[in-house]
Amino acid sequence: TPGLLVGGKYNRIAVPVIAPNGTPMVPAAWVVEATGGRPEWRPDVQWFVAVHSGKTLIAQVGSSTAHAGATVIHLDAPCQWVGGRFYIAATYFNQALGYTVNWDASAQLVTITP
C-alpha cells in the first residue's frame, strides 16, 4: 500500500501517494501535523497555509510555486487537490524546512526526515 513515513511515524494514506510525471506528492496537512506544525485549509482561495518552525508556509491548488516565509519555492509539479486532501511536491519540505526527502518508487513510499 502506498504510504508516507515522516520522522519514523508511518501513515497508510487513504488516497495514495501520487507521482505525476515521476514527482512524488504528499498530503501537506499530514506532514505538517506529524512534524509539529499547524495546518489550515482556506477553501475560498484554495490555499494551504501552515505555521511551522517560525515560518508561514503558503501554497495554492494549481500553482507551481509556494512560499516559506519570504522565500518563493519553485515546485517540481503544481499543487493538487485529490480526494479531499491538498497535495504538494514532497521536495517542498526539503526546500522550505530543510527536511530530508526520499522517494522509493517501487514501494510507493515517501520518507521525510526532519
C-alpha positions in Angstrom: 0.0 0.0 0.0 1.4 3.4 -0.8 2.5 5.3 2.2 4.2 8.1 3.9 6.9 7.8 6.6 7.5 11.1 8.5 10.0 11.2 11.3 9.6 7.5 11.9 5.8 7.7 12.0 4.1 5.7 9.3 0.8 6.6 7.7 -1.1 4.5 5.2 -2.9 7.2 3.2 -6.4 6.6 2.1 -5.5 8.5 -1.1 -2.2 7.0 -2.4 1.0 9.0 -2.8 0.6 10.4 -6.2 3.5 10.9 -8.6 2.5 12.8 -11.8 5.4 12.6 -14.2 7.5 10.9 -11.6 7.2 13.7 -9.0 6.1 12.3 -5.6 3.4 14.4 -4.0 2.2 14.1 -0.4 -0.7 15.4 1.7 0.7 18.6 3.1 -1.5 18.8 6.2 -0.5 15.3 7.4 3.3 16.1 7.0 2.9 19.5 8.8 0.9 17.9 11.7 3.3 15.0 12.0 6.2 17.3 12.4 4.7 19.7 14.9 3.2 22.4 12.7 -0.4 23.8 12.5 -2.0 23.4 9.0 -5.1 25.2 7.8 -7.1 24.9 4.6 -8.7 28.1 3.1 -11.3 26.9 0.6 -12.4 30.4 -0.5 -8.9 30.9 -2.2 -7.8 27.2 -2.4 -4.8 27.9 -0.2 -3.0 25.6 2.1 -1.5 27.7 5.0 0.6 26.5 7.9 2.8 27.8 10.7 5.8 25.7 11.2 9.2 26.3 12.7 8.6 30.1 12.9 7.7 30.2 9.2 4.4 30.7 7.4 4.0 28.1 4.6 1.6 29.0 1.8 0.7 27.1 -1.4 -2.3 27.1 -3.7 -4.0 24.5 -5.8 -2.7 24.6 -9.4 0.4 26.7 -8.6 3.9 25.6 -9.3 5.3 27.9 -6.6 4.9 28.0 -2.9 6.2 30.2 -0.1 8.1 29.5 3.2 8.2 32.9 4.9 9.5 35.4 2.4 11.2 32.6 0.2 9.5 31.7 -3.0 10.0 28.0 -3.8 9.6 26.6 -7.3 7.9 23.2 -7.2 8.5 20.1 -9.3 4.8 19.9 -10.1 1.7 22.1 -9.5 -0.1 21.6 -6.2 -3.3 19.4 -6.5 -6.5 18.7 -4.6 -7.1 15.0 -4.6 -9.6 13.0 -2.6 -10.3 15.9 -0.2 -6.6 16.5 0.5 -4.1 19.2 -0.6 -1.1 17.6 -2.2 2.3 19.3 -2.7 5.6 18.0 -4.2 7.4 16.1 -1.4 10.6 18.1 -2.1 8.9 21.3 -0.8 9.6 20.1 2.7 13.3 19.9 1.9 13.3 23.4 0.4 11.0 25.0 3.0 12.2 23.3 6.2 15.4 21.5 5.4 14.0 18.0 5.8 15.5 15.0 4.1 13.0 13.6 1.5 13.4 10.2 -0.2 11.1 8.5 -2.7 11.1 4.8 -3.2 9.1 4.4 -6.4 8.9 0.6 -6.3 7.5 0.6 -2.8 5.4 3.8 -3.4 6.9 5.2 -0.2 7.9 8.7 0.6 10.2 9.2 3.6 10.5 12.6 5.2 13.0 13.1 8.0 13.1 16.3 10.0 
